[in-house]
Amino acid sequence: MSTENTPPEPEPSRPQEPSRPQEPPQPQETSQPQEPPRQPGPPEPAVPQQTGRQRLAAGLWPPRFSRAQLIVALLLFVLGLGLAIQVRSNSDSSAPLRGARQEDLVRILDELDGRTQRLEDEKQRLDDQRKELQSSSNQAEEARRQTVEKERQLGILAGTVAAQGPGITLRITDTKGQVRSDQLLDTLQELRAAGAEAIQINGVRVVAGSYFSDEGGGVGIDGKKITQPYEFKVIGKPQDLEPALNIPGGVVQTMEKEQATVAVTRSAKIVVDALRAAKQPDYARSSSP
């Protein structure tokens, strides 16, 4: 059977894809220089783990304060400083007695006992006067007698009447001119606290209303200038007056620190004869009938 040469069948045509726009050519990347390979080194040390106590210490230090905490800390500091100054001042005030000898402490106690005894005697005297007035048959005469005695006592205290009695003489020689009026006033107050009843300084009678002032080259008492040596004539119990001046930190030691010389002499009779004029009140009148 003869075969005819037949032409081959044409292949089906594929649909043509739409043409895509050509992308612009990308710039070629420049080659980066390669890093040299790292040489193997020693291994890094391991970081030690912190304990709880170390973490707590790291959180507390360095401290971080707020403004309110700083204000509170400042107030506490000022309060503590004030308390320390107060305690130190109290300690300084008792320092003379703390370092005093046993004899000085006994003398101070005797002086306090003497003051207590004087107050008891005054109380007893007033009680006796009251009893005399109540028991006297002639109360008017007894009242007059007590009034005269009271007037005499008040005249001594007011400086209008001369007085005499046991006491001491205090002489302060101040060649350097270091003694001031406030130191003489302290001396006067110490004598009064020891029971002085009448005092005269360089011919000037000192009473309750007297005042001291610094004058050129001396001291003024009630406006009258006096110069050293300052001589106190004091009526009172010598056994109480002299120890009061010689206590540790007292008048004698204070004056000696100012390079002044102090001499205290006991006497059985001291005369205080400087007088002050009695002043009549301008407006006050007696309310007694």
C-alpha positions in Angstrom: 0.0 0.0 0.0 1.5 3.1 -1.1 1.6 6.1 1.1 1.3 9.6 0.1 3.5 12.2 1.3 1.3 14.5 3.3 2.6 17.8 4.5 2.9 18.2 8.3 0.1 19.9 10.1 0.9 23.4 11.3 1.2 23.9 15.1 -1.3 26.2 16.7 0.0 29.6 17.2 0.4 30.9 20.9 -1.0 34.2 21.8 1.8 36.7 22.0 2.4 38.2 25.5 2.2 42.0 25.7 5.5 43.6 25.6 6.8 44.9 29.0 8.6 48.1 29.2 12.2 47.6 29.6 13.5 48.4 33.1 16.4 50.8 33.2 19.7 49.1 33.9 20.5 49.0 37.6 23.8 50.5 38.6 26.2 47.9 39.5 27.1 47.8 43.2 30.6 48.8 44.0 32.5 46.2 45.7 33.1 47.0 49.4 36.5 46.3 50.8 36.3 43.1 52.8 37.3 43.3 56.4 40.2 41.3 57.4 39.3 38.2 59.3 39.4 38.7 63.1 42.1 37.0 64.9 40.9 34.8 67.7 41.6 36.5 71.1 41.2 35.6 74.8 37.7 34.9 75.9 35.8 37.8 77.5 35.5 37.4 81.3 32.1 36.5 82.6 30.2 39.3 84.5 29.7 38.1 88.1 26.1 38.2 89.2 25.4 40.6 92.1 23.9 39.4 95.4 20.8 40.9 97.0 22.9 42.9 99.5 25.0 44.3 96.7 22.0 45.4 94.7 20.5 47.0 97.8 23.7 48.9 98.5 23.9 50.0 94.8 20.3 51.3 95.1 21.0 53.3 98.2 24.3 54.8 97.2 24.8 57.4 95.8 21.8 58.8 97.6 19.1 60.6 95.7 17.2 63.2 97.8 14.1 65.1 96.9 13.6 68.7 97.9 11.2 67.8 100.7 13.7 65.4 102.2 16.4 68.1 102.1 14.2 70.6 103.9 13.4 68.0 106.6 17.0 67.1 107.0 17.9 70.8 107.4 15.3 71.3 110.1 16.5 68.3 112.0 20.0 69.5 111.9 19.0 72.9 113.2 17.0 71.3 116.0 19.9 69.0 117.0 22.3 72.0 117.0 20.0 74.0 119.3 19.7 71.0 121.7 23.5 70.6 121.8 24.0 74.3 122.5 21.4 74.1 125.3 23.0 71.1 126.9 26.4 72.7 126.7 25.2 76.0 128.3 23.6 74.0 131.2 26.9 72.2 131.6 28.9 75.4 131.6 26.6 77.0 134.2 27.3 74.1 136.7 31.0 73.9 135.8 32.2 76.0 138.8 30.4 73.8 141.3 31.4 70.6 139.5 35.1 71.4 140.0 34.7 72.8 143.5 36.5 71.4 146.4 34.7 69.6 149.2 35.4 72.6 151.6 33.8 75.0 149.1 30.7 72.8 148.7 30.3 72.6 152.5 30.6 76.4 152.7 27.9 76.8 150.0 25.6 74.5 151.8 26.2 76.4 155.0 25.3 79.6 153.3 22.1 78.1 152.0 21.3 76.9 155.5 22.0 80.4 156.8 19.5 81.9 154.3 16.9 79.4 155.3 17.5 80.1 159.0 17.1 83.9 158.4 13.8 83.4 156.8 12.6 81.1 159.6 13.7 83.8 162.1 11.8 86.5 160.3 8.7 84.3 160.2 9.0 83.6 163.9 9.4 87.3 164.7 6.2 88.2 162.8 4.3 85.4 164.6 5.5 86.8 167.9 4.3 90.3 167.0 0.9 88.9 166.1 0.6 87.1 169.3 1.7 90.1 171.3 -1.0 92.2 169.7 -3.6 89.6 170.4 -2.6 89.0 174.0 -1.7 92.5 175.1 -4.1 94.3 177.5 -3.3 97.6 175.9 -3.3 96.7 172.2 -3.1 100.4 171.1 0.2 100.9 173.0 1.6 97.7 171.7 0.6 98.6 168.1 2.3 102.0 168.5 5.5 100.3 169.7 5.6 97.9 166.9 4.9 100.7 164.4 7.9 102.7 165.7 10.1 99.7 165.4 8.9 99.0 161.9 9.5 102.6 161.0 13.1 102.3 162.2 13.7 99.1 160.2 12.2 100.7 157.1 14.4 103.8 157.6 17.5 101.6 157.6 16.4 99.8 154.4 15.5 103.1 152.8 18.8 104.7 153.8 17.3 107.6 155.8 18.6 106.3 159.1 22.2 105.4 160.1 22.9 101.8 161.2 25.6 99.9 162.9 26.2 96.2 163.6 28.5 93.3 162.7 29.5 92.8 159.2 32.4 93.0 156.7 34.5 95.5 154.8 35.2 94.6 151.1 37.9 96.6 149.4 38.5 96.3 145.7 41.7 97.8 144.2 41.5 98.2 140.5 44.8 99.7 139.2 44.2 98.5 135.7 40.8 100.1 135.4 39.2 96.8 134.3 36.3 96.7 136.8 33.0 97.9 135.4 29.7 98.9 136.9 28.0 95.6 136.1 30.6 93.7 138.1 30.1 96.0 141.1 26.3 95.4 140.7 26.9 91.7 140.8 28.9 92.1 144.0 26.0 94.0 145.5 23.5 91.4 144.5 25.7 88.6 146.0 25.9 90.5 149.3 22.2 91.0 149.4 21.5 87.4 148.7 23.8 86.5 151.6 21.8 88.6 154.0 23.3 92.1 153.9 21.0 94.6 155.6 22.8 97.9 155.0 25.5 98.7 152.4 27.6 101.8 151.8 30.1 102.1 148.9 32.6 104.9 149.0 30.3 107.1 151.1 27.2 106.5 149.0 24.3 104.7 150.6 23.0 101.9 148.4 19.3 101.1 148.6 16.8 99.1 146.6 16.4 101.8 143.9 20.1 102.5 143.4 21.6 102.2 139.9 25.1 101.8 138.6 26.7 103.3 135.5 30.1 103.5 133.8 31.7 107.0 134.1 35.0 108.2 132.7 37.7 106.6 134.9 35.3 105.2 137.4 31.8 104.1 138.3 28.7 106.1 139.0 26.2 105.2 141.8 22.9 107.1 141.5 24.7 109.7 139.4 27.6 110.2 141.9 31.0 109.2 140.5 33.3 107.0 142.7 36.8 105.9 141.9 38.9 102.9 143.0 39.6 101.6 145.5 36.0 100.6 145.9 35.2 100.1 149.5 32.0 98.2 150.6 30.8 98.6 154.2 28.3 95.9 154.8 26.2 95.1 157.9 25.1 91.5 158.2 26.2 88.1 159.5 30.0 87.9 158.7 29.8 84.1 158.7 27.4 84.3 155.7 28.8 87.3 153.9 32.4 86.3 153.5 31.8 82.7 152.2 29.4 84.1 149.6 32.2 86.2 148.1 34.7 83.4 148.1 32.7 80.6 146.4 34.1 79.2 143.1 33.3 81.5 140.3 32.1 84.2 142.7 33.0 87.8 143.3 36.6 87.3 144.4 37.6 85.0 141.5 35.8 87.3 139.0 37.7 90.4 140.2 41.0 88.6 140.2 40.5 87.6 136.6 40.3 91.4 135.9 43.6 91.8 137.6 42.0 93.5 140.6 42.9 92.9 144.3 40.2 92.0 146.7 40.4 92.1 150.5 37.6 91.0 152.9 37.8 91.9 156.6 35.3 90.8 159.2 34.4 93.2 161.9 32.2 93.1 165.0 31.0 96.7 164.4 30.4 98.3 161.0 29.0 101.8 160.9 26.9 102.8 157.8 26.3 106.5 158.3 25.7 107.8 154.7 22.1 109.0 154.5 19.7 109.6 151.8 17.0 112.3 151.9 13.5 111.0 152.5 11.2 111.7 149.5 7.7 112.7 150.1 5.2 111.3 147.6 3.5 113.8 145.4 0.2 112.0 144.9 0.0 109.0 147.2 -1.7 109.5 150.5 -2.4 107.2 153.4 -5.7 105.4 153.2 -5.8 104.9 157.1 -8.3 107.1 158.9 
